Amino acid sequence: MTTKSKRLEDVDRKIGRPTINPDGEAMTPRQVRMDDARWEKCRRLGGAGWIRDRIDEANDPAEPPKRRK
């Protein structure tokens, strides 16, 4: 009779944060360097979700500007 350790059972269940965003695209952890004060402010503003929202809202310099009517 073989038994798995508790740690191996946890790995099999793939516990932790999901690595797939709501659109089904795989997400990769990234590092951002900032001092402690900025890190705390970022956490108060919403953390990684807030950063992702700001990036989505920002104009991409590689794309041509949209014309206004």
Buried (B, 14 or more C-beta within 10 A) or exposed (E): EEEEEEEEEEEEEEEEEEEEEEEEEEEEEEEEEEEEEEEEEBEEEEEBEEBEEEEEEEEEEEEEEEEEE
